[in-house]
Each structure stands twice: as C-alpha cells, then as structure tokens.
Amino acid sequence: MHLTKKITKQFRVRFHSHPTLIVRAPGRVNLIGEHTDYNDGFVLPMAINRSTWIALCPRDDEKVITYSLNRSERVKFSLQKKLNHRGVRWGEYIKGMTWALQNAEYELKGWNGFIGGDIPIGAGLSSSAALELATAKAFSEVSGFEWDGTEIAKLAQQAENKWIGLSCGIMDQLISAIGVENHALLIDCRSLETQAIPLPPDTTIVVLDTTKRRGLVTSAYNERRLQCEAAAKLFDVPALRDVSLEEFETKVHQLDELTARRAKHVITENARTLQAVEAMKNSDAKTLGQLMNESHDSLRDDFEVTVDELNIMVDCARKQEGCYGAKMTGGGFGGCAIALVQANVARQFAKNMAACYRISTGLIPKTYLCRATNGAEVVNYPPA
C-alpha cells in the first residue's frame, strides 16, 4: 500500500473525516558540494523520490493537530499562543516552521494532519528539511498565501538554525522546495540563483545507507562551520567562497595545519562542483564520477567528516562494475553514500554492494535506486 493510502486511512481513523488534500516534500542527495553551502559556495543536489507526505484538512479554529505514521505521539499547539520547545522531537520541526512563518508575518490557519514518509531518519537524506517544507506547503494551502519556494526555504533554514539549533546552510531546504524532475540543481548559496542541470544519460544514482546513524546538532558540524569562518577571517573575506585555490596556496602558511585543511576542502570542493556542472552538461559521466571520488577523499582527509562505515561503503562501491564514482552525501558523521552507476547494471550493483559492505562490517546496509523529482507540491486528491 502506498504511503498516501496509509496516511489517508489513518487520517480517517484519527479525525473521523476525510482529508481534503495531500502535500509532499522530498528528501535529497547532494551529488557534490559538501559543506560549501554555509561558506556561500556552490552545491549540486537533487530532490529524490523519497518524501514526507501530509494528509490534511483545514480547521475552523487556530489549532494544529498532527499525528505520524512512524510515531505514536501527537503534536498539538495553538497558533494564537507562544510556541515553546517541549513535547516530541519530530514535532519541533513542525513548530519551528510555524514559528518562522509567523515571524515573517504570514497569516496562518489551523489544520489537522497525518504524516508519513519513506526517507530514512538520520541517514543524511534531509528528512528534517522535507518535514519542514511539507509543513510549510500545508500552511500555504490552508492559509491561502502565495508559495515562493526560495523565500519559504529561507524561513525553513531559519527554523533549523534558530529553533532546532543546527547551523546548516540553505541547500537542504531549497532543493526540497524547488527541485526539478530529472535534474540536479546548481545552487549559488550566496545569491540563491539556481540552474537545473540534467543528469548524465543512462546513469542512476544509487543511495547506499550505511545504517550508521548520526546527530548533527551534537556532532562536530557546528565546529566545522566555526573553523571555516575563522579561515575566512584570516583571508579577510566574507566567506571561503571568495578564496581561489591560487590565493589559498600563497597564504596557506599563515594558517595552522587544521584550519588549512578545512579551508582547502571548501575551496577545492567549490571548484569541483562547477567542474561537475560542465561534465553533466557534456553528458560526461566518467568525469563526474572522478570528481565525486575526489570529493569524498577530501571530505575524508581534509574535512574529516566521514566515518569508517562511510569509507568502507565508498571503497566497496568503487570496486563494482559499472560504478563511475562514489562519495558520502550530506553532513557526514554517518548516514549515506551515493554512487553514480550505469543504469543497466544498477540493480546488480546494489546487490553486490550490500554483500561487500556486510562482509566488511557485519552490518546490513540499505540501498535505494533514486530518480530526481520535483520539490514540494500538492497531491490534488487523496486516494480512495
């Protein structure tokens, strides 16, 4: 049974009525451009066909009441009262998005909702951004305000930064808001200009879930951001995006060894991302794969955000027939890797990968063959 049918059924059970619409917002993988977003750099994510879905209907009062298919707890709050940090963890993303919209003076109306999703939690595929954007889309529909994906993504980032406490960049929220089917999206994280880039023909992105979970709020993620800001200050620029590789090499001796490696990753990763765009425009899967390999190696050696499980997964992937390249995706410290694979061998690749990883780690991985989808959108009618 598809998730839309499951959440529609559970909506009826909980609310004794029929939902009037369903909204969805996708998770994402980032093909290349890791930890460049909060450095005002370039990223190249794609929205994937794994999403958070909300079946909902408007209320005639100011309350929001939601349930989750994967959680037993209820989230309930009033739009006319000050929101507080308490209750279930997943509910904080809904409240955070609500808080950000209210701060931006959107007139919000209440709704009942039932939530389901098929994005693995903690896998680095942006389940949190998908929940934020699905919540925003629900509010947009019941409250009647115009949907501006870029502006809503900025508010979702505020919710993540100030309500949740994770100093993330804009990438996850923006790709979940405005993804384009069959394309990755080059995002300039300073101007927020975007460009849809077609995926190389006859290729598939395979997501490789290590099953090693992470928690970025309590990890070294925020520490890496501070290190990058310190490096930018030493170069006397607003962000590391403004430092060329040539400038870095002439002044690297002024940095301590650790800060130099952090800066080197960001500066070279920005260059790799732009090179990847050109490769994709030229349908050059081989070059794209090589750049993905270089990205992972830099994340492992210079930025130090991989873990053993990610490195083993990537090493297994690179040994398989039909693999152009592989890398970790997302913030790191666990989660998923991705591989660019010849489409005609993708399913066999996934099977071989699972066996290789299981032998090497004793863990049973999960693999997903993914396609690029649109960003947050409305499903116009619930299933019967």
BELMOQUI-V487537 format. One line per field, one symbol per residue. phi: phi as a letter, one per 30 degrees, with the letter a starting at -180 (. if undefined). A space follows every 50 residues. Layout:
# BELMOQUI-V487537
phi = ???
This chain:
# BELMOQUI-V487537
phi = .dedddddddedddchacdcabcbbddaccdajcicddciccbbdbdcdb bccbdabdccbcdcbbbbdcbddccbacdccddbdajddddddddddded ddddiddccdacbbcbabcedicicidddddddddddddeddcidddced dddddddeeddccdjcdddceddddddbebeibdbdcddcdidbbdcdde dibbccdcddiddbbddccdeddddddddddddddhbdadedcddddedd cdddcdeddddddeeddddddddddddddddchcdddeddddeddddddd ccchcdbeddddeddddddddicdaaadbjdjikjccbbcbeedcddded dddeddddddbiccdbbbdcbdbddeaccdbddd
